């Protein structure tokens, strides 16, 4: 999940799930376990701003399995 903010000076940004440690960026497989509330924080010398984002993960059932 990317976090972007504009400001002067440009802010540093961090996004973490439920206040957990920030994960390294990079491509990885997303699973249902990744669903939840994430907090994105932008900070510069003038202060900080926080936004909460609710992430849902939708996926198809693997072949041969049934939902229920």
CHARMM-style PDB file with segment names, atoms N, HN, CA, C and O in Angstrom:
ATOM      1  N   UNK     1       0.858  -1.167   0.000  1.00  0.00      PROA
ATOM      2  CA  UNK     1       0.000   0.000   0.000  1.00  0.00      PROA
ATOM      3  C   UNK     1       0.899   1.223   0.000  1.00  0.00      PROA
ATOM      4  O   UNK     1       1.705   1.416   0.910  1.00  0.00      PROA
ATOM      5  N   UNK     2       0.756   2.027  -1.006  1.00  0.00      PROA
ATOM      6  HN  UNK     2       0.101   1.870  -1.746  1.00  0.00      PROA
ATOM      7  CA  UNK     2       1.573   3.227  -1.106  1.00  0.00      PROA
ATOM      8  C   UNK     2       0.929   4.404  -0.384  1.00  0.00      PROA
ATOM      9  O   UNK     2      -0.295   4.480  -0.268  1.00  0.00      PROA
ATOM     10  N   UNK     3       1.743   5.296   0.088  1.00  0.00      PROA
ATOM     11  HN  UNK     3       2.737   5.234  -0.006  1.00  0.00      PROA
ATOM     12  CA  UNK     3       1.269   6.478   0.796  1.00  0.00      PROA
ATOM     13  C   UNK     3       1.964   7.680   0.158  1.00  0.00      PROA
ATOM     14  O   UNK     3       3.192   7.726   0.099  1.00  0.00      PROA
ATOM     15  N   UNK     4       1.184   8.652  -0.318  1.00  0.00      PROA
ATOM     16  HN  UNK     4       0.186   8.615  -0.269  1.00  0.00      PROA
ATOM     17  CA  UNK     4       1.745   9.820  -0.991  1.00  0.00      PROA
ATOM     18  C   UNK     4       1.164  11.085  -0.389  1.00  0.00      PROA
ATOM     19  O   UNK     4      -0.026  11.146  -0.077  1.00  0.00      PROA
ATOM     20  N   UNK     5       2.009  12.095  -0.226  1.00  0.00      PROA
ATOM     21  HN  UNK     5       2.975  12.045  -0.479  1.00  0.00      PROA
ATOM     22  CA  UNK     5       1.548  13.376   0.313  1.00  0.00      PROA
ATOM     23  C   UNK     5       2.371  14.495  -0.317  1.00  0.00      PROA
ATOM     24  O   UNK     5       3.534  14.300  -0.670  1.00  0.00      PROA
ATOM     25  N   UNK     6       1.762  15.656  -0.452  1.00  0.00      PROA
ATOM     26  HN  UNK     6       0.818  15.814  -0.165  1.00  0.00      PROA
ATOM     27  CA  UNK     6       2.443  16.834  -0.977  1.00  0.00      PROA
ATOM     28  C   UNK     6       2.632  17.841   0.148  1.00  0.00      PROA
ATOM     29  O   UNK     6       1.799  17.935   1.049  1.00  0.00      PROA
ATOM     30  N   UNK     7       3.715  18.585   0.095  1.00  0.00      PROA
ATOM     31  HN  UNK     7       4.391  18.509  -0.637  1.00  0.00      PROA
ATOM     32  CA  UNK     7       3.957  19.614   1.103  1.00  0.00      PROA
ATOM     33  C   UNK     7       5.242  20.357   0.798  1.00  0.00      PROA
ATOM     34  O   UNK     7       5.984  19.979  -0.109  1.00  0.00      PROA
ATOM     35  N   UNK     8       5.511  21.422   1.559  1.00  0.00      PROA
ATOM     36  HN  UNK     8       4.908  21.729   2.295  1.00  0.00      PROA
ATOM     37  CA  UNK     8       6.725  22.198   1.409  1.00  0.00      PROA
ATOM     38  C   UNK     8       7.301  22.446   2.794  1.00  0.00      PROA
ATOM     39  O   UNK     8       6.758  23.263   3.538  1.00  0.00      PROA
ATOM     40  N   UNK     9       8.376  21.775   3.162  1.00  0.00      PROA
ATOM     41  HN  UNK     9       8.817  21.112   2.558  1.00  0.00      PROA
ATOM     42  CA  UNK     9       9.141  20.814   2.372  1.00  0.00      PROA
ATOM     43  C   UNK     9       8.375  19.493   2.193  1.00  0.00      PROA
ATOM     44  O   UNK     9       7.460  19.192   2.959  1.00  0.00      PROA
ATOM     45  N   UNK    10       8.760  18.710   1.172  1.00  0.00      PROA
ATOM     46  HN  UNK    10       9.503  18.955   0.549  1.00  0.00      PROA
ATOM     47  CA  UNK    10       8.074  17.442   0.935  1.00  0.00      PROA
ATOM     48  C   UNK    10       8.125  16.557   2.189  1.00  0.00      PROA
ATOM     49  O   UNK    10       9.189  16.390   2.786  1.00  0.00      PROA
ATOM     50  N   UNK    11       6.989  15.997   2.585  1.00  0.00      PROA
ATOM     51  HN  UNK    11       6.125  16.132   2.100  1.00  0.00      PROA
ATOM     52  CA  UNK    11       6.957  15.180   3.803  1.00  0.00      PROA
ATOM     53  C   UNK    11       7.480  13.766   3.574  1.00  0.00      PROA
ATOM     54  O   UNK    11       7.466  13.249   2.456  1.00  0.00      PROA
ATOM     55  N   UNK    12       7.937  13.163   4.654  1.00  0.00      PROA
ATOM     56  HN  UNK    12       7.948  13.583   5.562  1.00  0.00      PROA
ATOM     57  CA  UNK    12       8.240  11.732   4.618  1.00  0.00      PROA
ATOM     58  C   UNK    12       6.922  11.018   4.921  1.00  0.00      PROA
ATOM     59  O   UNK    12       6.083  11.549   5.649  1.00  0.00      PROA
ATOM     60  N   UNK    13       6.738   9.835   4.374  1.00  0.00      PROA
ATOM     61  HN  UNK    13       7.419   9.403   3.783  1.00  0.00      PROA
ATOM     62  CA  UNK    13       5.486   9.114   4.568  1.00  0.00      PROA
ATOM     63  C   UNK    13       5.746   7.704   5.060  1.00  0.00      PROA
ATOM     64  O   UNK    13       6.775   7.103   4.754  1.00  0.00      PROA
ATOM     65  N   UNK    14       4.798   7.185   5.827  1.00  0.00      PROA
ATOM     66  HN  UNK    14       3.961   7.673   6.075  1.00  0.00      PROA
ATOM     67  CA  UNK    14       4.837   5.813   6.313  1.00  0.00      PROA
ATOM     68  C   UNK    14       3.416   5.285   6.343  1.00  0.00      PROA
ATOM     69  O   UNK    14       2.471   6.013   6.650  1.00  0.00      PROA
ATOM     70  N   UNK    15       3.281   4.024   6.024  1.00  0.00      PROA
ATOM     71  HN  UNK    15       4.048   3.433   5.775  1.00  0.00      PROA
ATOM     72  CA  UNK    15       1.986   3.379   6.087  1.00  0.00      PROA
ATOM     73  C   UNK    15       2.157   2.051   6.805  1.00  0.00      PROA
ATOM     74  O   UNK    15       3.020   1.255   6.436  1.00  0.00      PROA
ATOM     75  N   UNK    16       1.345   1.804   7.829  1.00  0.00      PROA
ATOM     76  HN  UNK    16       0.644   2.451   8.129  1.00  0.00      PROA
ATOM     77  CA  UNK    16       1.455   0.575   8.606  1.00  0.00      PROA
ATOM     78  C   UNK    16       0.071   0.063   8.971  1.00  0.00      PROA
ATOM     79  O   UNK    16      -0.867   0.846   9.118  1.00  0.00      PROA
ATOM     80  N   UNK    17      -0.054  -1.216   9.114  1.00  0.00      PROA
ATOM     81  HN  UNK    17       0.708  -1.852   8.994  1.00  0.00      PROA
ATOM     82  CA  UNK    17      -1.325  -1.824   9.487  1.00  0.00      PROA
ATOM     83  C   UNK    17      -1.525  -1.727  10.992  1.00  0.00      PROA
ATOM     84  O   UNK    17      -0.684  -2.183  11.767  1.00  0.00      PROA
ATOM     85  N   UNK    18      -2.623  -1.141  11.397  1.00  0.00      PROA
ATOM     86  HN  UNK    18      -3.306  -0.770  10.768  1.00  0.00      PROA
ATOM     87  CA  UNK    18      -3.003  -1.071  12.807  1.00  0.00      PROA
ATOM     88  C   UNK    18      -1.852  -0.672  13.717  1.00  0.00      PROA
ATOM     89  O   UNK    18      -1.721  -1.208  14.817  1.00  0.00      PROA
ATOM     90  N   UNK    19      -1.023   0.254  13.277  1.00  0.00      PROA
ATOM     91  HN  UNK    19      -1.130   0.690  12.383  1.00  0.00      PROA
ATOM     92  CA  UNK    19       0.080   0.724  14.101  1.00  0.00      PROA
ATOM     93  C   UNK    19       1.257  -0.226  14.143  1.00  0.00      PROA
ATOM     94  O   UNK    19       2.193   0.007  14.908  1.00  0.00      PROA
ATOM     95  N   UNK    20       1.250  -1.300  13.345  1.00  0.00      PROA
ATOM     96  HN  UNK    20       0.490  -1.489  12.723  1.00  0.00      PROA
ATOM     97  CA  UNK    20       2.355  -2.257  13.319  1.00  0.00      PROA
ATOM     98  C   UNK    20       3.560  -1.626  12.623  1.00  0.00      PROA
ATOM     99  O   UNK    20       3.451  -0.553  12.030  1.00  0.00      PROA
ATOM    100  N   UNK    21       4.695  -2.294  12.698  1.00  0.00      PROA
ATOM    101  HN  UNK    21       4.783  -3.166  13.179  1.00  0.00      PROA
ATOM    102  CA  UNK    21       5.914  -1.795  12.055  1.00  0.00      PROA
ATOM    103  C   UNK    21       5.724  -1.715  10.545  1.00  0.00      PROA
ATOM    104  O   UNK    21       4.998  -2.515   9.955  1.00  0.00      PROA
ATOM    105  N   UNK    22       6.379  -0.748   9.934  1.00  0.00      PROA
ATOM    106  HN  UNK    22       6.969  -0.098  10.413  1.00  0.00      PROA
ATOM    107  CA  UNK    22       6.316  -0.571   8.485  1.00  0.00      PROA
ATOM    108  C   UNK    22       7.073  -1.706   7.807  1.00  0.00      PROA
ATOM    109  O   UNK    22       8.188  -2.042   8.205  1.00  0.00      PROA
ATOM    110  N   UNK    23       6.468  -2.290   6.792  1.00  0.00      PROA
ATOM    111  HN  UNK    23       5.562  -2.017   6.468  1.00  0.00      PROA
ATOM    112  CA  UNK    23       7.126  -3.360   6.038  1.00  0.00      PROA
ATOM    113  C   UNK    23       7.979  -2.768   4.933  1.00  0.00      PROA
ATOM    114  O   UNK    23       7.745  -1.651   4.471  1.00  0.00      PROA
ATOM    115  N   UNK    24       8.973  -3.540   4.520  1.00  0.00      PROA
ATOM    116  HN  UNK    24       9.163  -4.447   4.896  1.00  0.00      PROA
ATOM    117  CA  UNK    24       9.803  -3.115   3.400  1.00  0.00      PROA
ATOM    118  C   UNK    24       8.953  -3.064   2.139  1.00  0.00      PROA
ATOM    119  O   UNK    24       8.059  -3.889   1.951  1.00  0.00      PROA
ATOM    120  N   UNK    25       9.233  -2.100   1.283  1.00  0.00      PROA
ATOM    121  HN  UNK    25       9.959  -1.429   1.437  1.00  0.00      PROA
ATOM    122  CA  UNK    25       8.496  -1.993   0.032  1.00  0.00      PROA
ATOM    123  C   UNK    25       8.971  -3.049  -0.936  1.00  0.00      PROA
ATOM    124  O   UNK    25      10.080  -3.573  -0.829  1.00  0.00      PROA
ATOM    125  N   UNK    26       8.117  -3.343  -1.868  1.00  0.00      PROA
ATOM    126  HN  UNK    26       7.217  -2.917  -1.955  1.00  0.00      PROA
ATOM    127  CA  UNK    26       8.478  -4.322  -2.877  1.00  0.00      PROA
ATOM    128  C   UNK    26       7.245  -5.087  -3.264  1.00  0.00      PROA
ATOM    129  O   UNK    26       6.192  -4.954  -2.639  1.00  0.00      PROA
ATOM    130  N   UNK    27       7.373  -5.872  -4.273  1.00  0.00      PROA
ATOM    131  HN  UNK    27       8.228  -5.981  -4.780  1.00  0.00      PROA
ATOM    132  CA  UNK    27       6.218  -6.588  -4.743  1.00  0.00      PROA
ATOM    133  C   UNK    27       6.088  -7.901  -3.995  1.00  0.00      PROA
ATOM    134  O   UNK    27       7.078  -8.595  -3.763  1.00  0.00      PROA
ATOM    135  N   UNK    28       4.893  -8.229  -3.631  1.00  0.00      PROA
ATOM    136  HN  UNK    28       4.089  -7.665  -3.820  1.00  0.00      PROA
ATOM    137  CA  UNK    28       4.623  -9.481  -2.939  1.00  0.00      PROA
ATOM    138  C   UNK    28       3.188  -9.877  -3.191  1.00  0.00      PROA
ATOM    139  O   UNK    28       2.375  -9.068  -3.638  1.00  0.00      PROA
ATOM    140  N   UNK    29       2.887 -11.108  -2.906  1.00  0.00      PROA
ATOM    141  HN  UNK    29       3.547 -11.766  -2.543  1.00  0.00      PROA
ATOM    142  CA  UNK    29       1.542 -11.614  -3.101  1.00  0.00      PROA
ATOM    143  C   UNK    29       0.644 -11.120  -1.975  1.00  0.00      PROA
ATOM    144  O   UNK    29       1.032 -11.135  -0.807  1.00  0.00      PROA
ATOM    145  N   UNK    30      -0.547 -10.688  -2.330  1.00  0.00      PROA
ATOM    146  HN  UNK    30      -0.862 -10.676  -3.279  1.00  0.00      PROA
ATOM    147  CA  UNK    30      -1.517 -10.215  -1.347  1.00  0.00      PROA
ATOM    148  C   UNK    30      -2.441 -11.372  -0.989  1.00  0.00      PROA
ATOM    149  O   UNK    30      -2.858 -12.132  -1.863  1.00  0.00      PROA
ATOM    150  N   UNK    31      -2.758 -11.504   0.284  1.00  0.00      PROA
ATOM    151  HN  UNK    31      -2.419 -10.886   0.994  1.00  0.00      PROA
ATOM    152  CA  UNK    31      -3.670 -12.553   0.729  1.00  0.00      PROA
ATOM    153  C   UNK    31      -4.794 -11.932   1.562  1.00  0.00      PROA
ATOM    154  O   UNK    31      -4.755 -10.745   1.886  1.00  0.00      PROA
ATOM    155  N   UNK    32      -5.780 -12.736   1.899  1.00  0.00      PROA
ATOM    156  HN  UNK    32      -5.811 -13.701   1.636  1.00  0.00      PROA
ATOM    157  CA  UNK    32      -6.879 -12.250   2.736  1.00  0.00      PROA
ATOM    158  C   UNK    32      -6.384 -11.723   4.077  1.00  0.00      PROA
ATOM    159  O   UNK    32      -7.002 -10.836   4.667  1.00  0.00      PROA
ATOM    160  N   UNK    33      -5.281 -12.265   4.555  1.00  0.00      PROA
ATOM    161  HN  UNK    33      -4.779 -12.985   4.076  1.00  0.00      PROA
ATOM    162  CA  UNK    33      -4.723 -11.834   5.846  1.00  0.00      PROA
ATOM    163  C   UNK    33      -4.242 -10.387   5.812  1.00  0.00      PROA
ATOM    164  O   UNK    33      -4.027  -9.783   6.863  1.00  0.00      PROA
ATOM    165  N   UNK    34      -4.071  -9.826   4.617  1.00  0.00      PROA
ATOM    166  HN  UNK    34      -4.246 -10.317   3.764  1.00  0.00      PROA
ATOM    167  CA  UNK    34      -3.619  -8.436   4.489  1.00  0.00      PROA
ATOM    168  C   UNK    34      -4.751  -7.428   4.649  1.00  0.00      PROA
ATOM    169  O   UNK    34      -4.499  -6.226   4.736  1.00  0.00      PROA
ATOM    170  N   UNK    35      -5.986  -7.899   4.689  1.00  0.00      PROA
ATOM    171  HN  UNK    35      -6.191  -8.875   4.618  1.00  0.00      PROA
ATOM    172  CA  UNK    35      -7.123  -6.993   4.865  1.00  0.00      PROA
ATOM    173  C   UNK    35      -7.076  -6.377   6.262  1.00  0.00      PROA
ATOM    174  O   UNK    35      -6.601  -7.003   7.210  1.00  0.00      PROA
ATOM    175  N   UNK    36      -7.565  -5.163   6.377  1.00  0.00      PROA
ATOM    176  HN  UNK    36      -7.951  -4.655   5.607  1.00  0.00      PROA
ATOM    177  CA  UNK    36      -7.625  -4.505   7.686  1.00  0.00      PROA
ATOM    178  C   UNK    36      -7.462  -3.005   7.562  1.00  0.00      PROA
ATOM    179  O   UNK    36      -7.460  -2.454   6.461  1.00  0.00      PROA
ATOM    180  N   UNK    37      -7.327  -2.354   8.697  1.00  0.00      PROA
ATOM    181  HN  UNK    37      -7.328  -2.801   9.591  1.00  0.00      PROA
ATOM    182  CA  UNK    37      -7.174  -0.904   8.740  1.00  0.00      PROA
ATOM    183  C   UNK    37      -5.697  -0.548   8.743  1.00  0.00      PROA
ATOM    184  O   UNK    37      -4.909  -1.099   9.510  1.00  0.00      PROA
ATOM    185  N   UNK    38      -5.340   0.384   7.869  1.00  0.00      PROA
ATOM    186  HN  UNK    38      -5.981   0.832   7.246  1.00  0.00      PROA
ATOM    187  CA  UNK    38      -3.967   0.861   7.754  1.00  0.00      PROA
ATOM    188  C   UNK    38      -3.939   2.354   8.064  1.00  0.00      PROA
ATOM    189  O   UNK    38      -4.871   3.085   7.730  1.00  0.00      PROA
ATOM    190  N   UNK    39      -2.859   2.797   8.708  1.00  0.00      PROA
ATOM    191  HN  UNK    39      -2.102   2.203   8.979  1.00  0.00      PROA
ATOM    192  CA  UNK    39      -2.677   4.215   9.000  1.00  0.00      PROA
ATOM    193  C   UNK    39      -1.530   4.745   8.153  1.00  0.00      PROA
ATOM    194  O   UNK    39      -0.429   4.194   8.172  1.00  0.00      PROA
ATOM    195  N   UNK    40      -1.791   5.809   7.415  1.00  0.00      PROA
ATOM    196  HN  UNK    40      -2.685   6.256   7.400  1.00  0.00      PROA
ATOM    197  CA  UNK    40      -0.767   6.452   6.603  1.00  0.00      PROA
ATOM    198  C   UNK    40      -0.462   7.809   7.236  1.00  0.00      PROA
ATOM    199  O   UNK    40      -1.366   8.611   7.468  1.00  0.00      PROA
ATOM    200  N   UNK    41       0.811   8.056   7.510  1.00  0.00      PROA
ATOM    201  HN  UNK    41       1.545   7.404   7.321  1.00  0.00      PROA
ATOM    202  CA  UNK    41       1.236   9.288   8.184  1.00  0.00      PROA
ATOM    203  C   UNK    41       2.240  10.033   7.310  1.00  0.00      PROA
ATOM    204  O   UNK    41       3.199   9.444   6.811  1.00  0.00      PROA
ATOM    205  N   UNK    42       2.012  11.327   7.130  1.00  0.00      PROA
ATOM    206  HN  UNK    42       1.233  11.805   7.535  1.00  0.00      PROA
ATOM    207  CA  UNK    42       2.935  12.203   6.413  1.00  0.00      PROA
ATOM    208  C   UNK    42       3.469  13.227   7.409  1.00  0.00      PROA
ATOM    209  O   UNK    42       2.698  13.839   8.148  1.00  0.00      PROA
ATOM    210  N   UNK    43       4.794  13.413   7.429  1.00  0.00      PROA
ATOM    211  HN  UNK    43       5.420  12.916   6.828  1.00  0.00      PROA
ATOM    212  CA  UNK    43       5.410  14.305   8.416  1.00  0.00      PROA
ATOM    213  C   UNK    43       6.464  15.192   7.764  1.00  0.00      PROA
ATOM    214  O   UNK    43       7.282  14.723   6.973  1.00  0.00      PROA
ATOM    215  N   UNK    44       6.436  16.480   8.104  1.00  0.00      PROA
ATOM    216  HN  UNK    44       5.772  16.862   8.747  1.00  0.00      PROA
ATOM    217  CA  UNK    44       7.526  17.396   7.748  1.00  0.00      PROA
ATOM    218  C   UNK    44       7.725  18.354   8.924  1.00  0.00      PROA
ATOM    219  O   UNK    44       7.127  18.160   9.982  1.00  0.00      PROA
ATOM    220  N   UNK    45       8.551  19.376   8.754  1.00  0.00      PROA
ATOM    221  HN  UNK    45       9.037  19.534   7.894  1.00  0.00      PROA
ATOM    222  CA  UNK    45       8.882  20.270   9.879  1.00  0.00      PROA
ATOM    223  C   UNK    45       7.670  21.045  10.398  1.00  0.00      PROA
ATOM    224  O   UNK    45       7.724  21.591  11.500  1.00  0.00      PROA
ATOM    225  N   UNK    46       6.592  21.105   9.638  1.00  0.00      PROA
ATOM    226  HN  UNK    46       6.548  20.661   8.743  1.00  0.00      PROA
ATOM    227  CA  UNK    46       5.403  21.838  10.065  1.00  0.00      PROA
ATOM    228  C   UNK    46       4.412  20.979  10.847  1.00  0.00      PROA
ATOM    229  O   UNK    46       3.455  21.499  11.422  1.00  0.00      PROA
ATOM    230  N   UNK    47       4.637  19.678  10.869  1.00  0.00      PROA
ATOM    231  HN  UNK    47       5.414  19.256  10.402  1.00  0.00      PROA
ATOM    232  CA  UNK    47       3.735  18.801  11.601  1.00  0.00      PROA
ATOM    233  C   UNK    47       3.472  17.505  10.864  1.00  0.00      PROA
ATOM    234  O   UNK    47       4.267  17.079  10.026  1.00  0.00      PROA
ATOM    235  N   UNK    48       2.349  16.884  11.183  1.00  0.00      PROA
ATOM    236  HN  UNK    48       1.703  17.231  11.863  1.00  0.00      PROA
ATOM    237  CA  UNK    48       2.027  15.617  10.542  1.00  0.00      PROA
ATOM    238  C   UNK    48       0.525  15.513  10.285  1.00  0.00      PROA
ATOM    239  O   UNK    48      -0.285  16.199  10.909  1.00  0.00      PROA
ATOM    240  N   UNK    49       0.188  14.646   9.360  1.00  0.00      PROA
ATOM    241  HN  UNK    49       0.846  14.088   8.853  1.00  0.00      PROA
ATOM    242  CA  UNK    49      -1.210  14.362   9.037  1.00  0.00      PROA
ATOM    243  C   UNK    49      -1.344  12.850   8.948  1.00  0.00      PROA
ATOM    244  O   UNK    49      -0.448  12.168   8.450  1.00  0.00      PROA
ATOM    245  N   UNK    50      -2.476  12.324   9.437  1.00  0.00      PROA
ATOM    246  HN  UNK    50      -3.204  12.878   9.841  1.00  0.00      PROA
ATOM    247  CA  UNK    50      -2.710  10.882   9.445  1.00  0.00      PROA
ATOM    248  C   UNK    50      -4.037  10.590   8.771  1.00  0.00      PROA
ATOM    249  O   UNK    50      -5.023  11.292   8.992  1.00  0.00      PROA
ATOM    250  N   UNK    51      -4.057   9.559   7.953  1.00  0.00      PROA
ATOM    251  HN  UNK    51      -3.256   8.988   7.773  1.00  0.00      PROA
ATOM    252  CA  UNK    51      -5.293   9.087   7.334  1.00  0.00      PROA
ATOM    253  C   UNK    51      -5.420   7.601   7.585  1.00  0.00      PROA
ATOM    254  O   UNK    51      -4.434   6.865   7.559  1.00  0.00      PROA
ATOM    255  N   UNK    52      -6.619   7.178   7.825  1.00  0.00      PROA
ATOM    256  HN  UNK    52      -7.420   7.776   7.846  1.00  0.00      PROA
ATOM    257  CA  UNK    52      -6.922   5.762   8.029  1.00  0.00      PROA
ATOM    258  C   UNK    52      -7.549   5.224   6.747  1.00  0.00      PROA
ATOM    259  O   UNK    52      -8.423   5.858   6.155  1.00  0.00      PROA
ATOM    260  N   UNK    53      -7.092   4.047   6.329  1.00  0.00      PROA
ATOM    261  HN  UNK    53      -6.382   3.532   6.810  1.00  0.00      PROA
ATOM    262  CA  UNK    53      -7.596   3.419   5.107  1.00  0.00      PROA
ATOM    263  C   UNK    53      -8.019   1.998   5.446  1.00  0.00      PROA
ATOM    264  O   UNK    53      -7.260   1.245   6.056  1.00  0.00      PROA
ATOM    265  N   UNK    54      -9.236   1.633   5.046  1.00  0.00      PROA
ATOM    266  HN  UNK    54      -9.852   2.245   4.550  1.00  0.00      PROA
ATOM    267  CA  UNK    54      -9.705   0.270   5.257  1.00  0.00      PROA
ATOM    268  C   UNK    54      -9.481  -0.510   3.965  1.00  0.00      PROA
ATOM    269  O   UNK    54     -10.024  -0.159   2.918  1.00  0.00      PROA
ATOM    270  N   UNK    55      -8.681  -1.564   4.047  1.00  0.00      PROA
ATOM    271  HN  UNK    55      -8.240  -1.849   4.899  1.00  0.00      PROA
ATOM    272  CA  UNK    55      -8.347  -2.373   2.883  1.00  0.00      PROA
ATOM    273  C   UNK    55      -9.119  -3.687   2.944  1.00  0.00      PROA
ATOM    274  O   UNK    55      -9.092  -4.386   3.957  1.00  0.00      PROA
ATOM    275  N   UNK    56      -9.802  -4.014   1.857  1.00  0.00      PROA
ATOM    276  HN  UNK    56      -9.824  -3.446   1.035  1.00  0.00      PROA
ATOM    277  CA  UNK    56     -10.462  -5.315   1.746  1.00  0.00      PROA
ATOM    278  C   UNK    56      -9.778  -6.091   0.627  1.00  0.00      PROA
ATOM    279  O   UNK    56      -9.296  -5.507  -0.344  1.00  0.00      PROA
ATOM    280  N   UNK    57      -9.740  -7.400   0.773  1.00  0.00      PROA
ATOM    281  HN  UNK    57     -10.132  -7.874   1.561  1.00  0.00      PROA
ATOM    282  CA  UNK    57      -9.107  -8.252  -0.223  1.00  0.00      PROA
ATOM    283  C   UNK    57     -10.158  -9.216  -0.749  1.00  0.00      PROA
ATOM    284  O   UNK    57     -10.768  -9.964   0.015  1.00  0.00      PROA
ATOM    285  N   UNK    58     -10.362  -9.191  -2.049  1.00  0.00      PROA
ATOM    286  HN  UNK    58      -9.866  -8.583  -2.669  1.00  0.00      PROA
ATOM    287  CA  UNK    58     -11.294 -10.114  -2.686  1.00  0.00      PROA
ATOM    288  C   UNK    58     -10.481 -11.078  -3.532  1.00  0.00      PROA
ATOM    289  O   UNK    58      -9.535 -10.675  -4.209  1.00  0.00      PROA
ATOM    290  N   UNK    59     -10.849 -12.344  -3.493  1.00  0.00      PROA
ATOM    291  HN  UNK    59     -11.618 -12.671  -2.943  1.00  0.00      PROA
ATOM    292  CA  UNK    59     -10.137 -13.329  -4.297  1.00  0.00      PROA
ATOM    293  C   UNK    59     -11.079 -14.457  -4.685  1.00  0.00      PROA
ATOM    294  O   UNK    59     -12.123 -14.662  -4.067  1.00  0.00      PROA
ATOM    295  N   UNK    60     -10.690 -15.171  -5.707  1.00  0.00      PROA
ATOM    296  HN  UNK    60      -9.841 -15.005  -6.209  1.00  0.00      PROA
ATOM    297  CA  UNK    60     -11.471 -16.317  -6.145  1.00  0.00      PROA
ATOM    298  C   UNK    60     -11.056 -17.538  -5.343  1.00  0.00      PROA
ATOM    299  O   UNK    60      -9.923 -17.623  -4.870  1.00  0.00      PROA
ATOM    300  N   UNK    61     -11.968 -18.475  -5.193  1.00  0.00      PROA
ATOM    301  HN  UNK    61     -12.888 -18.406  -5.578  1.00  0.00      PROA
ATOM    302  CA  UNK    61     -11.643 -19.733  -4.531  1.00  0.00      PROA
ATOM    303  C   UNK    61     -10.759 -20.551  -5.463  1.00  0.00      PROA
ATOM    304  O   UNK    61     -10.992 -20.570  -6.672  1.00  0.00      PROA
ATOM    305  N   UNK    62      -9.754 -21.222  -4.924  1.00  0.00      PROA
ATOM    306  HN  UNK    62      -9.565 -21.206  -3.942  1.00  0.00      PROA
ATOM    307  CA  UNK    62      -8.938 -22.083  -5.779  1.00  0.00      PROA
ATOM    308  C   UNK    62      -9.783 -23.179  -6.409  1.00  0.00      PROA
ATOM    309  O   UNK    62     -10.794 -23.586  -5.836  1.00  0.00      PROA
ATOM    310  N   UNK    63      -9.389 -23.652  -7.560  1.00  0.00      PROA
ATOM    311  HN  UNK    63      -8.568 -23.321  -8.025  1.00  0.00      PROA
ATOM    312  CA  UNK    63     -10.131 -24.720  -8.227  1.00  0.00      PROA
ATOM    313  C   UNK    63     -10.260 -25.927  -7.311  1.00  0.00      PROA
ATOM    314  O   UNK    63      -9.311 -26.307  -6.626  1.00  0.00      PROA
ATOM    315  N   UNK    64     -11.438 -26.519  -7.308  1.00  0.00      PROA
ATOM    316  HN  UNK    64     -12.209 -26.210  -7.864  1.00  0.00      PROA
ATOM    317  CA  UNK    64     -11.678 -27.696  -6.494  1.00  0.00      PROA
ATOM    318  C   UNK    64     -12.168 -27.385  -5.089  1.00  0.00      PROA
ATOM    319  O   UNK    64     -12.572 -28.296  -4.367  1.00  0.00      PROA
ATOM    320  N   UNK    65     -12.142 -26.103  -4.681  1.00  0.00      PROA
ATOM    321  HN  UNK    65     -11.815 -25.363  -5.268  1.00  0.00      PROA
ATOM    322  CA  UNK    65     -12.643 -25.733  -3.356  1.00  0.00      PROA
ATOM    323  C   UNK    65     -13.956 -24.972  -3.524  1.00  0.00      PROA
ATOM    324  O   UNK    65     -14.211 -24.368  -4.566  1.00  0.00      PROA
ATOM    325  N   UNK    66     -14.776 -25.012  -2.491  1.00  0.00      PROA
ATOM    326  HN  UNK    66     -14.569 -25.503  -1.645  1.00  0.00      PROA
ATOM    327  CA  UNK    66     -16.043 -24.299  -2.520  1.00  0.00      PROA
ATOM    328  C   UNK    66     -16.081 -23.280  -1.411  1.00  0.00      PROA
ATOM    329  O   UNK    66     -15.575 -23.516  -0.314  1.00  0.00      PROA
ATOM    330  N   UNK    67     -16.680 -22.150  -1.699  1.00  0.00      PROA
ATOM    331  HN  UNK    67     -17.091 -21.957  -2.590  1.00  0.00      PROA
ATOM    332  CA  UNK    67     -16.837 -21.126  -0.667  1.00  0.00      PROA
ATOM    333  C   UNK    67     -17.949 -21.506   0.274  1.00  0.00      PROA
ATOM    334  O   UNK    67     -18.795 -22.342  -0.044  1.00  0.00      PROA
ATOM    335  N   UNK    68     -17.941 -20.890   1.430  1.00  0.00      PROA
ATOM    336  HN  UNK    68     -17.253 -20.212   1.689  1.00  0.00      PROA
ATOM    337  CA  UNK    68     -19.020 -21.232   2.329  1.00  0.00      PROA
ATOM    338  C   UNK    68     -18.969 -20.602   3.610  1.00  0.00      PROA
ATOM    339  OT1 UNK    68     -19.843 -20.830   4.445  1.00  0.00      PROA
TER     340      UNK     68
END
